[in-house]
Amino acid sequence: MREIHVSELKPGDVVGRTVFGKNGIVMLESGTVLTAAYIERLRALGFGRVAVRGKETRAEELPARGRTPSEAEAAAERRDPADIDCLKQDLGARKITEEAIRSFVESDATFAKLALPLHESARFRRAFRDRVLEAAGHRPIADELGVMRQTDGQLFGHSLQVSLLAGIAGDVSGYDANRMYELTVASLLFDIGMTRLPESLIKAKRKLTEAERKTIREHTRLGYQVLSGIREVPAQAARSALLHHERFNGGGYPLTFKGKDIPELAQLIGLADVYDALLSRRHHRDPYPSNEAMEYLFAAGNYDFGMEIIQVFLKHIAVFPVSSVVLLSNGQLGVVETAAGRLAHRPVVRIIREANGEAVLRPYSVDLNADRHLVIVRTVPDGGIRP
């Protein structure tokens, strides 16, 4: 396979890599035989270079021994489709996946992240549960969620969290029922392309090489291809899988979209993806402290993500849920009193112990929105201060 300029294309050439339009829609699938009309259309739309297969026998038709190293490496970058089919046919695993999803949407702990008034929280909780279960009730969607759980439990858990976080942002942004369902499906399956890569790569506990990072980036296109082939998946969900790594300043991938060119669903999912990834243990690193994750997102405003979306997101996510015990930067110990309608890292805290270790006889409240010099350092398990 080689890349050539559109002006060099000839009828009969075979597309070697799927051609995407600026809007993220597939223009020509890999394997398409080019006609004069196709070539003229590519020229009219301003495409530069297109990957085409050579005139010689296709690489996939050659025996493994006859392939060049680059072709062999390319073949190794994809998981065997037969493995995926086997995972989908595992009835026991399917039941475990269904139970895991139901447990997630019905657990009180899941919704501790909400920073919404009580009545709004209850409404969102019911609607979120119904949407997730409706989506997972479609066999093809359930199959892909099962593939994800069996491939990488961390990836599966991460996708459930992203569906919750993106759902909160979409809800407070006033999305209607149809758009919320699109967002739910999109946020559950946005990373499905990762399951088409070798497990040894996605679970690597080391720094990846540049070639390996390039392979990992292909998960967006692979995910788009998978979801585009599922009738029960909305088109916008497939686009979100393709575009969730695009960034506001144009520094993302795979199409280097920027600003308003990035669909809002993809922006919300991308933001929720980054946020949960920062706070979660990954195969190659420990989680970041909550205050550092917050600072990262604020620094990313109008760079990785639009600042308005970041502010809406953080205002309705409870990084420090009500009743959690926290240590402040001045050494005081407190209990989170109010988080709803505030920036995620600046709740109202009721002080229960002073910095010198003395218990407070009459606990008093500190508003971290007002006391900007104070920040929460970390939560404190069981109310005890660890050294």
C-alpha positions in Angstrom: 0.0 0.0 0.0 1.2 3.5 -0.8 -0.1 7.1 -0.6 -0.3 9.0 -3.9 -1.6 12.4 -4.8 -5.2 12.6 -6.1 -3.9 13.8 -9.5 -2.0 10.5 -9.9 -5.1 8.3 -9.3 -6.4 6.1 -12.1 -9.6 4.2 -12.6 -9.0 0.7 -11.3 -6.9 1.7 -8.4 -8.0 0.2 -5.1 -8.4 2.3 -2.0 -6.0 1.0 0.7 -7.3 3.0 3.7 -10.8 4.3 4.4 -11.2 7.9 3.2 -13.0 10.2 5.6 -14.6 13.5 4.7 -14.2 16.7 6.8 -17.4 15.9 8.7 -16.1 12.5 9.7 -18.3 10.6 7.4 -16.8 7.7 5.3 -16.4 8.9 1.7 -14.8 5.7 0.3 -14.3 2.4 2.2 -11.0 0.5 2.1 -11.1 -1.9 -0.8 -13.2 0.4 -3.1 -12.2 0.2 -6.7 -11.9 3.7 -8.0 -13.8 4.9 -11.0 -13.4 8.1 -13.0 -16.4 9.6 -11.2 -14.9 8.7 -7.7 -11.6 10.3 -8.6 -13.2 13.5 -10.0 -15.3 13.8 -6.8 -12.2 13.5 -4.6 -10.5 16.3 -6.7 -13.6 18.5 -6.4 -13.7 18.1 -2.6 -10.0 19.1 -2.3 -8.5 15.8 -1.1 -4.7 15.7 -1.3 -3.4 12.2 -1.0 -5.1 8.8 -0.9 -3.7 5.4 0.2 -4.0 2.8 -2.6 -3.1 -0.8 -2.9 -0.4 -1.8 -5.2 -1.1 -3.5 -8.6 0.6 -6.6 -7.3 -1.2 -9.4 -5.4 -2.8 -8.1 -2.2 -0.7 -8.5 0.9 -3.5 -10.4 2.8 -3.5 -13.0 0.0 0.2 -13.7 0.4 1.5 -16.4 2.8 2.9 -14.9 6.0 6.5 -16.0 5.0 6.3 -13.9 1.9 5.3 -10.6 3.5 7.6 -7.8 4.1 8.3 -6.8 7.7 6.0 -3.7 7.4 3.1 -5.8 6.1 3.5 -8.3 8.8 3.6 -5.6 11.5 0.4 -4.1 10.0 -1.4 -7.4 10.2 -0.3 -7.8 13.9 -1.9 -4.4 14.7 -5.4 -5.9 14.5 -7.0 -8.4 16.7 -8.3 -11.6 15.0 -12.0 -11.1 14.2 -12.5 -14.8 15.2 -11.5 -13.9 18.7 -14.1 -11.2 18.9 -16.8 -13.6 17.6 -15.9 -16.1 20.3 -16.3 -13.5 23.0 -19.7 -12.6 21.7 -20.8 -16.2 21.8 -19.9 -16.7 25.5 -23.3 -16.9 27.2 -21.8 -16.9 30.7 -19.7 -13.8 30.1 -22.8 -12.1 28.6 -24.7 -12.7 31.8 -21.9 -11.3 33.9 -21.7 -8.2 31.7 -25.5 -7.7 32.1 -25.3 -8.0 35.8 -22.3 -5.6 36.0 -24.2 -2.9 34.0 -27.4 -3.3 36.1 -25.3 -3.1 39.3 -23.7 0.1 38.1 -26.9 1.9 37.2 -28.6 0.9 40.4 -25.8 1.5 42.9 -26.0 4.5 45.3 -22.2 4.8 45.0 -22.4 5.4 41.3 -24.4 8.6 41.8 -22.2 10.1 44.5 -20.5 12.0 41.7 -23.7 14.1 41.1 -23.6 17.7 42.3 -27.4 18.3 41.7 -30.3 19.3 43.9 -31.9 16.3 45.5 -35.0 16.2 43.2 -32.9 16.8 40.1 -30.5 14.0 41.2 -33.4 11.5 41.6 -34.8 12.4 38.2 -31.4 12.1 36.5 -30.8 8.8 38.2 -34.0 7.2 36.9 -33.5 8.6 33.4 -29.9 7.4 33.2 -30.8 4.0 34.4 -33.5 3.6 31.9 -31.3 4.8 29.0 -28.4 2.6 29.8 -30.6 -0.5 30.2 -32.5 0.3 27.0 -29.2 0.6 25.1 -27.8 -2.6 26.6 -31.0 -4.3 25.8 -30.1 -4.3 22.1 -28.1 -7.5 21.4 -25.5 -6.0 19.1 -24.7 -3.2 21.7 -24.7 -5.8 24.5 -22.3 -7.9 22.5 -19.8 -5.1 22.1 -20.1 -4.2 25.8 -19.3 -7.8 26.6 -16.3 -7.8 24.3 -15.1 -4.7 26.1 -15.5 -6.2 29.6 -13.8 -9.5 28.6 -11.0 -7.7 26.8 -10.1 -5.2 29.6 -12.1 -4.7 32.8 -10.6 -1.3 33.3 -11.7 -0.2 29.9 -15.2 -1.4 30.6 -15.5 0.3 34.0 -14.0 3.5 32.4 -16.7 3.5 29.7 -19.5 3.2 32.3 -18.1 6.1 34.2 -17.8 8.2 31.1 -21.4 7.5 30.2 -22.4 8.8 33.7 -20.2 11.9 33.5 -21.1 12.8 29.9 -24.7 12.2 30.7 -24.7 14.7 33.6 -23.2 17.3 31.3 -25.7 16.6 28.6 -28.6 16.7 31.0 -27.8 20.1 32.5 -27.2 21.4 29.0 -30.8 20.7 28.1 -30.5 17.8 25.7 -33.8 16.3 24.7 -34.6 12.6 25.1 -33.4 11.6 21.7 -30.1 13.4 22.0 -29.5 12.0 25.5 -30.0 8.5 24.1 -27.5 9.2 21.4 -25.0 10.5 24.0 -25.6 7.4 26.2 -24.8 4.9 23.4 -21.9 7.0 22.2 -20.3 7.3 25.7 -20.8 3.6 26.4 -19.1 2.5 23.2 -16.7 5.4 22.3 -13.6 3.3 23.0 -14.8 0.1 21.4 -12.0 0.4 18.8 -9.5 -0.4 21.6 -10.9 -4.0 21.7 -9.8 -4.5 18.1 -6.1 -3.9 19.1 -3.8 -6.5 20.6 -4.5 -6.9 24.4 -0.7 -6.8 25.1 -0.7 -3.3 23.7 -3.7 -1.8 25.5 -2.7 -3.4 28.8 1.0 -2.4 28.5 2.5 -1.3 31.9 5.3 0.7 30.3 5.9 3.7 28.2 4.8 3.0 24.6 7.0 3.5 21.6 6.1 6.1 19.0 5.0 3.3 16.6 2.9 1.8 19.4 1.2 5.1 20.1 0.4 5.5 16.5 -1.2 2.1 16.5 -3.3 3.0 19.6 -4.5 6.1 17.9 -6.1 3.9 15.2 -8.7 2.9 17.8 -10.8 5.9 16.8 -11.1 4.8 13.2 -11.6 1.2 14.2 -14.4 2.2 16.6 -16.1 4.2 13.9 -16.0 1.2 11.5 -17.4 -1.1 14.2 -20.2 1.2 15.2 -21.1 2.2 11.7 -21.9 -1.4 11.0 -24.4 -1.7 13.8 -28.0 -0.6 12.9 -28.9 0.0 16.5 -26.1 2.5 17.0 -27.1 6.2 16.1 -24.9 7.8 13.5 -23.8 10.5 15.9 -22.6 7.8 18.3 -20.3 6.3 15.6 -19.0 9.8 14.8 -18.2 10.4 18.5 -16.1 7.2 18.5 -14.2 8.7 15.6 -13.8 12.2 17.0 -13.5 12.0 20.8 -9.8 12.6 20.6 -10.1 15.8 18.6 -9.1 18.9 20.5 -10.3 22.5 20.6 -7.0 23.9 19.3 -6.7 21.4 16.4 -4.1 19.3 18.1 -6.1 16.1 18.3 -6.6 13.2 16.0 -7.5 11.6 13.6 -8.8 14.5 11.5 -7.3 17.5 13.4 -10.7 19.2 13.7 -10.7 22.3 15.9 -13.2 24.5 17.8 -16.8 24.4 16.7 -16.0 21.8 14.0 -15.9 19.2 16.7 -19.4 17.9 17.4 -20.6 18.7 20.9 -21.2 15.0 21.8 -17.6 14.2 20.9 -16.4 17.1 23.0 -18.4 16.0 26.1 -17.2 12.5 25.7 -13.7 13.6 25.2 -13.8 15.7 28.3 -15.4 13.0 30.5 -12.8 10.5 29.1 -9.9 12.7 30.2 -11.4 13.5 33.6 -12.1 9.9 34.6 -8.8 8.7 33.2 -7.0 11.3 35.4 -8.8 10.1 38.5 -8.5 6.4 37.8 -5.8 3.8 38.1 -4.5 2.8 34.7 -2.4 -0.1 33.6 0.7 2.1 33.4 0.2 4.6 36.3 -1.6 5.5 39.5 -4.5 8.0 39.7 -3.9 11.7 39.9 -5.0 13.6 43.1 -8.4 15.3 42.6 -7.0 18.8 42.9 -4.4 18.1 40.2 -7.1 16.8 37.9 -9.1 19.9 38.4 -6.1 22.1 37.7 -5.4 20.2 34.5 -8.9 20.7 33.2 -8.9 24.4 33.9 -5.6 24.7 32.2 -7.1 22.9 29.2 -9.8 25.5 28.7 -10.0 26.8 25.1 -7.0 24.6 24.4 -8.1 21.0 24.6 -11.8 21.8 25.3 -14.0 24.8 25.2 -13.9 26.6 28.5 -17.7 26.9 28.6 -18.1 23.1 28.4 -15.4 22.6 31.1 -17.2 25.0 33.5 -20.6 23.4 32.9 -19.0 20.0 33.5 -17.2 20.8 36.7 -20.1 22.7 38.2 -22.2 19.5 38.2 -19.6 16.9 39.1 -19.0 16.2 42.8 -15.3 15.4 43.1 -15.8 15.5 46.8 -19.2 14.1 47.6 -21.3 15.4 50.5 -20.2 13.8 53.8 -16.7 12.9 52.6 -13.9 13.8 55.0 -11.2 16.0 53.4 -7.9 17.5 54.4 -7.4 21.2 53.5 -4.1 22.8 52.4 -3.8 24.6 55.8 -4.0 21.3 57.7 -7.6 21.6 58.8 -9.9 18.6 58.6 -13.5 19.0 57.5 -16.6 17.3 56.1 -18.1 18.3 52.8 -21.4 20.0 53.5 -22.6 21.3 50.1 -21.4 20.5 46.6 -24.5 21.2 44.3 -24.2 24.1 41.9 -20.6 24.8 42.6 -17.2 24.1 41.0 -16.3 20.5 41.6 -13.2 21.2 43.7 -14.7 24.1 45.8 -17.5 22.8 48.0 -18.6 24.2 51.4 -16.7 22.3 54.1 -17.6 22.0 57.8 -14.4 22.2 59.9 -14.1 19.5 62.6 -10.4 19.6 63.4 -7.9 22.4 63.4 -4.5 22.3 61.9 -2.9 21.7 65.3 -5.0 18.5 65.8 -7.5 20.0 68.3 -11.1 19.0 67.8 -13.5 21.8 67.0 -16.2 22.0 69.8 -18.5 24.1 67.6 -17.9 23.1 63.9 -18.1 26.0 61.5 -18.4 26.2 57.7 -15.8 27.4 55.2 -16.8 28.3 51.7 -14.0 27.4 49.4 -15.4 29.6 46.7 -14.8 32.6 49.0 -11.5 31.4 50.6 -9.5 31.0 47.4 -6.2 30.5 49.2 -7.6 27.1 50.5 -7.8 24.0 48.5 -8.7 20.4 49.2 -5.5 18.2 49.3 -7.2 14.8 49.4 -10.0 12.8 50.9 -9.3 11.1 54.2 -10.6 7.5 54.6 -12.6 6.8 57.8 -11.9 10.3 59.1 -8.4 9.5 60.1 -5.3 11.4 58.9 -2.7 9.2 57.3 0.9 10.4 57.5 
